[in-house]
Each structure stands twice: as C-alpha cells, then as structure tokens.
Amino acid sequence: MYICICHGVTDNKIKHAVENGAVTMKLLAQELKVGSQCGKCCKCTKRVLNNKLIEIVEESPVAA
C-alpha cells in the first residue's frame, strides 16, 4: 500500500528500511523522503514504523 504519494513510498519500503536500521522518523525521512513534502503521510508512516519495531522486538529471542 502506498503511504507517501509524493515520493511513491510503500509500507513495504518503510518496513525494509526499518529492518536495515532506519528506526526513527528522522532516519526514514532521510532515506525515503517520507514526510518531507506535504506531510500527510507522517501519521501512517509512524504507525508502520512502530508496528515493525514491535514485530522485531517480539521476534527477537530474550537474552537471559
């Protein structure tokens, strides 16, 4: 699904960027340009970012 129409960024592109270390809105904006034009995508981008971070945490083994 397209999240940022201005720059053609999909949810999958955001998830891939998060997996590769873009774990903040600032880093996503630098890498994918999300939120840098009209800003209407910021809320949805944050939702995708947070959900992906939660997914990563839940998948990682707990260190004892």
MMTF fields as JSON, N, C-alpha, C and O atoms, coordinates in Angstrom:
{
  "mmtfVersion": "1.0.0",
  "mmtfProducer": "UNKNOWN",
  "numBonds": 255,
  "numAtoms": 256,
  "numGroups": 64,
  "numChains": 1,
  "numModels": 1,
  "chainsPerModel": [1],
  "groupsPerChain": [64],
  "chainIdList": ["A"],
  "bondAtomList": [4, 2, 8, 6, 12, 10, 16, 14, 20, 18, 24, 22, 28, 26, 32, 30, 36, 34, 40, 38, 44, 42, 48, 46, 52, 50, 56, 54, 60, 58, 64, 62, 68, 66, 72, 70, 76, 74, 80, 78, 84, 82, 88, 86, 92, 90, 96, 94, 100, 98, 104, 102, 108, 106, 112, 110, 116, 114, 120, 118, 124, 122, 128, 126, 132, 130, 136, 134, 140, 138, 144, 142, 148, 146, 152, 150, 156, 154, 160, 158, 164, 162, 168, 166, 172, 170, 176, 174, 180, 178, 184, 182, 188, 186, 192, 190, 196, 194, 200, 198, 204, 202, 208, 206, 212, 210, 216, 214, 220, 218, 224, 222, 228, 226, 232, 230, 236, 234, 240, 238, 244, 242, 248, 246, 252, 250],
  "bondOrderList": [1, 1, 1, 1, 1, 1, 1, 1, 1, 1, 1, 1, 1, 1, 1, 1, 1, 1, 1, 1, 1, 1, 1, 1, 1, 1, 1, 1, 1, 1, 1, 1, 1, 1, 1, 1, 1, 1, 1, 1, 1, 1, 1, 1, 1, 1, 1, 1, 1, 1, 1, 1, 1, 1, 1, 1, 1, 1, 1, 1, 1, 1, 1],
  "groupList": [{"groupName": "MET", "atomNameList": ["N", "CA", "C", "O"], "elementList": ["N", "C", "C", "O"], "formalChargeList": [0, 0, 0, 0], "bondAtomList": [1, 0, 2, 1, 3, 2], "bondOrderList": [1, 1, 2], "singleLetterCode": "M", "chemCompType": "L-PEPTIDE LINKING"}, {"groupName": "TYR", "atomNameList": ["N", "CA", "C", "O"], "elementList": ["N", "C", "C", "O"], "formalChargeList": [0, 0, 0, 0], "bondAtomList": [1, 0, 2, 1, 3, 2], "bondOrderList": [1, 1, 2], "singleLetterCode": "Y", "chemCompType": "L-PEPTIDE LINKING"}, {"groupName": "ILE", "atomNameList": ["N", "CA", "C", "O"], "elementList": ["N", "C", "C", "O"], "formalChargeList": [0, 0, 0, 0], "bondAtomList": [1, 0, 2, 1, 3, 2], "bondOrderList": [1, 1, 2], "singleLetterCode": "I", "chemCompType": "L-PEPTIDE LINKING"}, {"groupName": "CYS", "atomNameList": ["N", "CA", "C", "O"], "elementList": ["N", "C", "C", "O"], "formalChargeList": [0, 0, 0, 0], "bondAtomList": [1, 0, 2, 1, 3, 2], "bondOrderList": [1, 1, 2], "singleLetterCode": "C", "chemCompType": "L-PEPTIDE LINKING"}, {"groupName": "HIS", "atomNameList": ["N", "CA", "C", "O"], "elementList": ["N", "C", "C", "O"], "formalChargeList": [0, 0, 0, 0], "bondAtomList": [1, 0, 2, 1, 3, 2], "bondOrderList": [1, 1, 2], "singleLetterCode": "H", "chemCompType": "L-PEPTIDE LINKING"}, {"groupName": "GLY", "atomNameList": ["N", "CA", "C", "O"], "elementList": ["N", "C", "C", "O"], "formalChargeList": [0, 0, 0, 0], "bondAtomList": [1, 0, 2, 1, 3, 2], "bondOrderList": [1, 1, 2], "singleLetterCode": "G", "chemCompType": "PEPTIDE LINKING"}, {"groupName": "VAL", "atomNameList": ["N", "CA", "C", "O"], "elementList": ["N", "C", "C", "O"], "formalChargeList": [0, 0, 0, 0], "bondAtomList": [1, 0, 2, 1, 3, 2], "bondOrderList": [1, 1, 2], "singleLetterCode": "V", "chemCompType": "L-PEPTIDE LINKING"}, {"groupName": "THR", "atomNameList": ["N", "CA", "C", "O"], "elementList": ["N", "C", "C", "O"], "formalChargeList": [0, 0, 0, 0], "bondAtomList": [1, 0, 2, 1, 3, 2], "bondOrderList": [1, 1, 2], "singleLetterCode": "T", "chemCompType": "L-PEPTIDE LINKING"}, {"groupName": "ASP", "atomNameList": ["N", "CA", "C", "O"], "elementList": ["N", "C", "C", "O"], "formalChargeList": [0, 0, 0, 0], "bondAtomList": [1, 0, 2, 1, 3, 2], "bondOrderList": [1, 1, 2], "singleLetterCode": "D", "chemCompType": "L-PEPTIDE LINKING"}, {"groupName": "ASN", "atomNameList": ["N", "CA", "C", "O"], "elementList": ["N", "C", "C", "O"], "formalChargeList": [0, 0, 0, 0], "bondAtomList": [1, 0, 2, 1, 3, 2], "bondOrderList": [1, 1, 2], "singleLetterCode": "N", "chemCompType": "L-PEPTIDE LINKING"}, {"groupName": "LYS", "atomNameList": ["N", "CA", "C", "O"], "elementList": ["N", "C", "C", "O"], "formalChargeList": [0, 0, 0, 0], "bondAtomList": [1, 0, 2, 1, 3, 2], "bondOrderList": [1, 1, 2], "singleLetterCode": "K", "chemCompType": "L-PEPTIDE LINKING"}, {"groupName": "ALA", "atomNameList": ["N", "CA", "C", "O"], "elementList": ["N", "C", "C", "O"], "formalChargeList": [0, 0, 0, 0], "bondAtomList": [1, 0, 2, 1, 3, 2], "bondOrderList": [1, 1, 2], "singleLetterCode": "A", "chemCompType": "L-PEPTIDE LINKING"}, {"groupName": "GLU", "atomNameList": ["N", "CA", "C", "O"], "elementList": ["N", "C", "C", "O"], "formalChargeList": [0, 0, 0, 0], "bondAtomList": [1, 0, 2, 1, 3, 2], "bondOrderList": [1, 1, 2], "singleLetterCode": "E", "chemCompType": "L-PEPTIDE LINKING"}, {"groupName": "LEU", "atomNameList": ["N", "CA", "C", "O"], "elementList": ["N", "C", "C", "O"], "formalChargeList": [0, 0, 0, 0], "bondAtomList": [1, 0, 2, 1, 3, 2], "bondOrderList": [1, 1, 2], "singleLetterCode": "L", "chemCompType": "L-PEPTIDE LINKING"}, {"groupName": "GLN", "atomNameList": ["N", "CA", "C", "O"], "elementList": ["N", "C", "C", "O"], "formalChargeList": [0, 0, 0, 0], "bondAtomList": [1, 0, 2, 1, 3, 2], "bondOrderList": [1, 1, 2], "singleLetterCode": "Q", "chemCompType": "L-PEPTIDE LINKING"}, {"groupName": "SER", "atomNameList": ["N", "CA", "C", "O"], "elementList": ["N", "C", "C", "O"], "formalChargeList": [0, 0, 0, 0], "bondAtomList": [1, 0, 2, 1, 3, 2], "bondOrderList": [1, 1, 2], "singleLetterCode": "S", "chemCompType": "L-PEPTIDE LINKING"}, {"groupName": "ARG", "atomNameList": ["N", "CA", "C", "O"], "elementList": ["N", "C", "C", "O"], "formalChargeList": [0, 0, 0, 0], "bondAtomList": [1, 0, 2, 1, 3, 2], "bondOrderList": [1, 1, 2], "singleLetterCode": "R", "chemCompType": "L-PEPTIDE LINKING"}, {"groupName": "PRO", "atomNameList": ["N", "CA", "C", "O"], "elementList": ["N", "C", "C", "O"], "formalChargeList": [0, 0, 0, 0], "bondAtomList": [1, 0, 2, 1, 3, 2], "bondOrderList": [1, 1, 2], "singleLetterCode": "P", "chemCompType": "L-PEPTIDE LINKING"}],
  "groupTypeList": [0, 1, 2, 3, 2, 3, 4, 5, 6, 7, 8, 9, 10, 2, 10, 4, 11, 6, 12, 9, 5, 11, 6, 7, 0, 10, 13, 13, 11, 14, 12, 13, 10, 6, 5, 15, 14, 3, 5, 10, 3, 3, 10, 3, 7, 10, 16, 6, 13, 9, 9, 10, 13, 2, 12, 2, 6, 12, 12, 15, 17, 6, 11, 11],
  "groupIdList": [1, 2, 3, 4, 5, 6, 7, 8, 9, 10, 11, 12, 13, 14, 15, 16, 17, 18, 19, 20, 21, 22, 23, 24, 25, 26, 27, 28, 29, 30, 31, 32, 33, 34, 35, 36, 37, 38, 39, 40, 41, 42, 43, 44, 45, 46, 47, 48, 49, 50, 51, 52, 53, 54, 55, 56, 57, 58, 59, 60, 61, 62, 63, 64],
  "secStructList": [7, 3, 3, 3, 6, 6, 6, 6, 3, 3, 2, 2, 2, 2, 2, 2, 2, 2, 2, 6, 6, 7, 7, 1, 2, 2, 2, 2, 2, 2, 2, 2, 7, 6, 6, 1, 1, 1, 7, 6, 6, 2, 2, 2, 2, 2, 2, 2, 2, 2, 2, 2, 2, 2, 2, 2, 2, 2, 2, 1, 7, 7, 7, 7],
  "xCoordList": [0.852, 0.0, 0.904, 1.929, 0.492, 1.256, 0.977, -0.175, 2.048, 1.959, 2.238, 1.509, 3.296, 3.673, 3.5, 4.312, 2.45, 2.165, 3.191, 3.586, 3.613, 4.555, 5.844, 6.403, 6.317, 7.587, 7.439, 8.44, 6.215, 5.977, 6.498, 7.047, 6.33, 6.84, 5.715, 4.643, 5.99, 5.006, 5.315, 6.389, 4.361, 4.577, 5.718, 6.481, 5.842, 6.928, 8.295, 9.259, 8.398, 9.661, 10.018, 11.185, 9.017, 9.256, 9.715, 10.678, 9.032, 9.403, 10.825, 11.591, 11.174, 12.522, 13.562, 14.623, 13.257, 14.184, 14.369, 15.477, 13.297, 13.377, 14.259, 15.1, 14.068, 14.883, 16.362, 17.228, 16.647, 18.029, 18.55, 19.575, 17.844, 18.386, 17.743, 18.105, 16.796, 16.108, 14.978, 13.822, 15.323, 14.379, 13.747, 13.125, 13.903, 13.249, 12.621, 12.963, 11.709, 11.098, 12.156, 12.1, 13.109, 14.164, 14.975, 15.269, 15.334, 16.095, 15.27, 15.792, 13.983, 13.11, 12.989, 12.989, 12.888, 12.79, 14.069, 14.015, 15.209, 16.483, 16.616, 17.082, 16.206, 16.384, 15.309, 15.617, 14.046, 12.938, 12.217, 11.373, 12.55, 11.933, 10.485, 9.781, 10.031, 8.664, 8.506, 9.407, 7.385, 7.097, 7.805, 7.691, 8.535, 9.312, 8.616, 9.126, 7.479, 6.764, 5.521, 5.595, 4.403, 3.163, 2.933, 2.212, 3.551, 3.433, 2.221, 2.07, 1.346, 0.131, 0.406, -0.451, 1.587, 1.921, 2.528, 2.719, 2.829, 3.562, 2.86, 3.494, 1.595, 0.853, 0.884, 1.131, 0.637, 0.626, 2.037, 2.227, 3.021, 4.411, 4.805, 5.461, 4.418, 4.718, 4.063, 4.658, 2.855, 2.142, 2.89, 3.089, 3.298, 4.045, 5.377, 5.764, 6.073, 7.347, 7.173, 7.902, 6.229, 6.018, 5.615, 6.092, 4.741, 4.317, 5.495, 5.621, 6.348, 7.51, 8.5, 9.07, 8.712, 9.609, 9.079, 9.849, 7.786, 7.173, 7.363, 7.697, 7.152, 7.333, 8.771, 8.995, 9.728, 11.138, 11.438, 12.121, 10.934, 11.167, 10.535, 11.135, 9.321, 8.632, 9.313, 9.235, 9.976, 10.637, 12.011, 12.508, 12.619, 13.986, 13.944, 13.057, 14.909, 14.957, 15.329, 16.119, 14.757, 15.016, 16.326, 16.509, 17.234, 18.518, 18.338, 17.743, 18.849, 18.696, 19.939, 19.99],
  "yCoordList": [-1.174, 0.0, 1.245, 1.291, 2.243, 3.485, 4.29, 4.504, 4.727, 5.544, 6.998, 7.896, 7.229, 8.584, 8.689, 8.172, 9.352, 9.519, 10.461, 10.258, 11.471, 12.46, 11.81, 12.225, 10.786, 10.154, 8.679, 7.982, 8.202, 6.821, 5.782, 4.763, 6.032, 5.122, 4.218, 4.682, 2.922, 1.942, 1.506, 1.786, 0.824, 0.285, -0.729, -0.813, -1.492, -2.471, -1.795, -2.306, -0.67, 0.079, 0.584, 0.562, 1.037, 1.522, 0.364, 0.503, -0.773, -1.942, -2.391, -2.72, -2.407, -2.814, -1.832, -2.246, -0.544, 0.462, 0.307, 0.477, -0.014, -0.228, -1.442, -1.403, -2.518, -3.716, -3.417, -4.08, -2.428, -2.061, -0.894, -0.301, -0.559, 0.404, 1.776, 2.574, 2.075, 3.375, 3.263, 3.038, 3.422, 3.131, 4.372, 4.285, 5.52, 6.742, 7.432, 7.138, 8.344, 9.121, 9.943, 10.087, 10.477, 11.282, 10.445, 10.903, 9.231, 8.361, 7.937, 7.852, 7.672, 7.321, 8.494, 8.304, 9.697, 10.883, 11.077, 11.458, 10.817, 10.957, 9.913, 10.215, 8.699, 7.606, 7.576, 7.377, 7.774, 7.601, 8.899, 8.913, 9.976, 11.288, 11.371, 12.325, 10.384, 10.439, 11.643, 11.954, 12.307, 13.45, 14.723, 15.725, 14.722, 15.901, 16.808, 17.886, 16.4, 17.21, 17.825, 18.922, 17.136, 17.695, 17.315, 18.009, 16.2, 15.782, 14.95, 14.531, 14.695, 13.932, 12.467, 11.786, 11.979, 10.577, 10.307, 9.148, 11.337, 11.158, 10.238, 9.366, 10.421, 9.615, 8.141, 7.283, 7.845, 6.464, 5.879, 4.706, 6.7, 6.242, 5.862, 4.841, 6.66, 6.363, 5.059, 4.278, 4.819, 3.587, 2.371, 1.379, 2.451, 1.356, 1.148, 0.013, 2.238, 2.176, 1.494, 0.554, 1.952, 1.394, -0.07, -0.872, -0.429, -1.825, -2.723, -3.838, -2.237, -3.027, -3.17, -4.245, -2.109, -2.196, -3.187, -3.956, -3.174, -4.135, -5.55, -6.455, -5.744, -7.063, -7.558, -8.725, -6.678, -7.045, -7.451, -8.446, -6.692, -6.986, -8.318, -9.109, -8.564, -9.809, -11.015, -12.11, -10.851, -11.955, -12.252, -13.373, -11.261, -11.475, -12.298, -12.121, -13.198, -14.016, -13.157, -12.219, -13.491, -12.763, -13.253, -14.45, -12.321, -12.685, -12.905, -12.082, -14.002, -14.32, -13.983, -14.184],
  "zCoordList": [0.0, 0.0, 0.0, 0.68, -0.778, -0.799, 0.466, 0.845, 1.103, 2.312, 1.956, 2.377, 1.179, 0.757, -0.753, -1.52, -1.164, -2.585, -3.229, -4.377, -2.505, -3.052, -3.549, -4.564, -2.827, -3.162, -3.528, -3.692, -3.655, -4.067, -3.099, -3.515, -1.804, -0.778, -0.284, 0.105, -0.31, 0.156, 1.584, 2.116, 2.188, 3.526, 3.51, 4.472, 2.439, 2.351, 2.283, 2.854, 1.606, 1.565, 2.956, 3.347, 3.701, 5.065, 5.948, 6.702, 5.859, 6.667, 6.346, 7.251, 5.083, 4.669, 5.221, 5.689, 5.165, 5.685, 7.193, 7.7, 7.909, 9.357, 9.642, 10.54, 8.881, 9.055, 8.832, 9.404, 8.007, 7.692, 8.522, 8.186, 9.613, 10.562, 10.631, 11.495, 9.745, 9.813, 10.837, 10.478, 12.11, 13.189, 13.812, 14.87, 13.165, 13.623, 12.422, 11.277, 12.689, 11.609, 10.885, 9.664, 11.621, 11.005, 10.011, 8.907, 10.401, 9.518, 8.308, 7.197, 8.522, 7.39, 6.428, 5.212, 6.963, 6.114, 5.308, 4.138, 5.923, 5.212, 4.108, 3.01, 4.407, 3.454, 2.365, 1.189, 2.76, 1.822, 1.456, 0.561, 2.144, 1.93, 2.417, 2.086, 3.2, 3.717, 4.638, 5.417, 4.551, 5.397, 5.005, 5.711, 3.901, 3.539, 2.533, 2.223, 2.024, 1.032, 1.693, 2.245, 1.638, 2.182, 3.646, 4.362, 4.096, 5.491, 5.83, 6.977, 4.863, 5.155, 5.475, 6.037, 5.126, 5.342, 6.725, 7.093, 7.478, 8.738, 9.729, 10.323, 9.904, 10.878, 10.494, 11.342, 9.238, 8.771, 8.783, 9.105, 8.434, 8.478, 9.895, 10.1, 10.864, 12.271, 12.696, 13.439, 12.236, 12.575, 12.006, 12.707, 10.741, 10.118, 10.839, 11.119, 11.139, 11.861, 13.217, 13.534, 14.005, 15.34, 15.288, 16.09, 14.352, 14.23, 13.846, 14.353, 12.957, 12.549, 13.699, 13.889, 14.464, 15.623, 16.651, 17.224, 16.885, 17.811, 17.294, 18.059, 16.004, 15.385, 15.565, 15.886, 15.36, 15.502, 16.951, 17.19, 17.896, 19.315, 19.7, 20.428, 19.209, 19.55, 18.929, 19.487, 17.795, 17.121, 17.707, 17.595, 18.325, 18.843, 20.125, 20.96, 20.271, 21.489, 22.695, 22.589, 23.817, 25.058, 25.644, 25.867, 25.89, 26.486, 27.988, 28.684, 28.459, 29.886, 30.651, 31.865]
}
